[in-house]
Amino acid sequence: MLFRDRIDAAKRLAAVLHAWRGENAVVMGVPRGGVVIADVVARELGLPFGCLMARKVVAPGSSRTVIGAVTLDGHVRLDTHAVNGLETSAVDKAVQQAGAELAIWQASFHAPAARDLVADRVVLIVDDGILTGRTLDAAIDYAARLGAARLVLAAPCGVRESVARLAPRVDSLVVLVQSGTAEAVAGCYEHLDAVTDEDIAARLGRKLRRH
């Protein structure tokens, strides 16, 4: 085990990102676990903190095969290889489901508007691990559409192949540990507890909206 938990991982990541302290930068977490990492990194660096609302799209009939991601502004980014052979109607349904879940997240987290935080700033996009990287693909596009001046992608750990694929898409990339498989990435954490809506809402400084 390399990290005790997300807090430990975030503090170690922040130590490597110290060059951005005092800069015109913002730390944006990708839900769920990335929000925890981003919150700690932002506090360590004295930077603003927010959430880039992106949600993975999973293949029809699967809970694990990621075929793309959708962002809060309605943009969809699909992996053309992953959707090859799938029925268009089934993919459309999967996208709609991800979009609906994203809307629920937004209502629950009540996150500050990302554009107000991102525009004309260096944006540190943070996640707790890079597996397929498909959600981060969408998050990178989203931050660019919101007017980010520069894009920095940071995570404590990631799958080597995915990290290499994402590297050309950002100005800087920081991944502390790279592994060959998704299982090895998960194994970087001794404790990887579920992140609740309440935790994310509290970290974003907003009261969780009850329905």
Secondary structure, 3 states (H helix, E strand, C coil): CCECCHHHHHHHHHHHCHHHCCCCEEEEECCCHHHHHHHHHHHHHCCCEEECCEEEEECCCCCCCEEEEEECCCCEEECHHHHCCCCHHHHHHHHHHHHHHHHHHHHHHCCCCHHHHHCCCEEEEECCCECCCHHHHHHHHHHHHCCCCEEEEEEEEEEHHHHHHHHHHCCEEEEEEEECCHHHHHCCECCCCCCCHHHHHHHCCCCCCCC
